[in-house]
């Protein structure tokens, strides 16, 4: 599996607290079947946040070196999870948003109680600047929980919808779980990721997810969700839809 959304970089956000924890997360991910991880620390989409990008790069290099020393063959890829705010389109216009891997995909998130109209407008503004959109955990947004059909608009606009492992498996409660399965049932999902934060809670272990996929999904579709589309995002290619 290729994990496109993981808060594995140490001492940056509410993810890995230190390098030891980050290494433990990578080891856990590898042992459960993960080969590649996009490191996606939280990044508020405002100009002041740009000063933190060098720190993100340093933490990524530090972790890459530690994984080599520990002989953990997980490939680490650059990224960020961009919290979309009213100021975020200005950064997009200046082409200063951090992207996933080597392409133009940007992993976006919102406050869970944000209105659909606001989210839709911000995503349209970002996409209009040449970025390709990955919507992180749409099943956790209250607007989508109330009406999963709203996500069909995003899919029609070419946005990639990324579900969280925890939502699918019921770890976040019945509303996100129902929304996640509703989106899957409508054929609106493009990829699944862990959104892992630690080795003891919201972990990067994917064993239960892979078991679920084997039982519930066509093998070819599971391969698209867990491997093919994440790989295409990291290399900046079009997705399988």
N, C-alpha and C positions, 0 to 999 in steps of 0.2 A: 504493500500500500504506500501511496505517496500522501503525506499529511500536509495540506496546503495552509493550515491555520493552527498555529501552536505558539504558546507564550513560553518559549524555552530559554530565551536569552536571560542571563543572570542579572539580578539587581537592577531591573529597568522599570517594571510595572508590578502588577499583582500576580505575575507568573513566578518563574523560578527565583527563589530568594538569593541564591548564591551559585557559584560555579559547581560545587558538589551536587546541589540539587539538579542543576541543568544536565550534568553528566548522568545522574541517576535516571532522569526522564528519557534521555536518549537511549540509554541501555534498555530500559523498559520497552520503549517503542520498538527498538530493533528486535528484541527477543519475541515480540508479539507479531512481527511481520511488516514493520515499517522500514522502507529503504531510504526515503528522502523526507526531509522536513523543511518547510518554509517557516523561518523564524519571524513571527509577526507580533512584535510588541505593540501595545497601544500607542497611537499617535494622534493627538488632537489636530484636526485640520485647520490650524491657524498659523500665521507667520511666525509667532514666537516659538513654536515647537520645532522649527527648522534647526535651531541651535543644538537639538538633541540628536540629530542624525549622525554626526561623527561618533557619538557615544554608542549608538546602535551598531555602527560598523566595527568599532573596537571590541564590543562584547561578542559579536559574531566571530571575529578572528580569534579571540581568546577561546571561545567554545570549540571552534574547529580544531585548534591546536590541542585542546584537552581530549577531544574525541580521538584524535590520531594517537596520542600517548596511551590512551586506554584501549586502543584497538577496537573501537566501536565503529563499524563501517556504515554509519548513517551519513548521508550527504546532506549538508546544511545549505539552504538557499536564502538569499536576502528577501526581506519583506517587511510589512507593517500592517496593522489594522487601523485604518483611518476613521476616526470618529468625525462624522460629517456634521458641520456646524454652518451657520449662515456665512461665515468667512471662507469656507472651504473652496467654493468655486473660484475665488480670487487666486488661490494657490494653484488650482488646476489651469487657469488661464496663463499663469506664469510658468507652467510645466514643472512644478516643484513638488508634486505629490510623490511619495515613495511607492514603488510598484513591487509586484511579486516576480522574483527571478529576473530574467533578462528581457522581459517584454513590457507591454503597456497596460497589463491588468492591474487594477487597484482594488484591494480588499477594503470594502466599506462597511461601516456600522453606524447605528443611530441609537439614541436613547430608546428604550423599549416602548415608552408611551408616546413617542413622536407621532404626529399625524401622517397619514398616508400622503396627503397632498404635499407636505413639506418634503418628505423623503423622495417622492417621485420627482419633484422639481429639482432638488439638489443633484440627484443621480443624472437627470437629463442635462443639467449644466455641466457636470463633470464629463459625461460622455461627449458632449458637444466640443470639448477641448481636445479630443483625440484619445482619451483614455478608454480602456475597456473595463467594464464594471463586473466585479464579483460582489454579490450581496451576501455578507456574512449572516448566518443564522436568521433568515427571514421568519422562520417559525416562532421566534421568540418575541416578535413585535406584536403588540396588542392589536394593531389594525389588521394584520394578517390572520391572527387568531380569530378575530371576529368574522373575517371574510377571506378565507384562503384564496378565493378566486381573484383577489386583487393582484396576487403575485403573477397571474397569467399576463397581466399588462407588462410587467418587467421582463418576463420570458419573451414576449413578442418583440420587445425593444432590443433584444439581444443580450440582456444581462445574464450572467451566470448566477444561479442560486445555489448556495452552499449550506447544507444542513449540518447541524452539530451531532456528533455521536451521542451525547448525553440526551438530546431531545428525542432521538429515535428510540433509545433504550428506556425512556421514561424517567431519567434522572432529574429533570427539571420540573416535573409535575405533569398533570394531565393535559393542560392547555397546549404547551409546546409539543408534547407527544402527539396529540390529536392533529395539530396543524402540520407537523412534519409528515405524518402518514397521509394526511390529506393532500399535501403537495406531491408526495411520491405517487399517490394514486392518480393524480391528474397529469402525471408525466412532466412536471415542471422543474424537477431537480436535476442539476448538472454535476454536482459533486458533493461528497461527504468528507468532513474533517473532524478532528478531535476537539479543537479549541481548548487544548490541554493547558493547565496552569501549574501543575505540581505532580509529584510522584505518589502522593497519598490521597489527593482529591482531584477530581476532574483530570484524570491521568491520561497519558498518551498511549496507554495499553489498548490495543484494538482487537484483542481476542474475541470478546463478546460481540463486537460489531461485525467481525468477519463471520462468526457463527450465524448471526442474524441474517447477513447478506446471503449466505449459502442456503439458508432455509427459506427465505422470503423472495429472493430476486432471481431472475434469469441470470445465469453466469455471465453472459455477454454484457448485460446491463450493469451488473455489479462491477465488472472490470472497467467499464466506462466511468462509473461514479468514483471508484477508489483509485484507479491508476491512470487511465487514458486521459481523461480531461484534466486532472491535476498536472500531469506531465506536459500537456499542451499549454496550460497556463504558464508554467515556469519557463517555457521556451517561446512564449508569445504567439502561439499558433491558434487558429480557429478551433472551436470546440466541436465535439460530436454532439448533436442535438436531436 
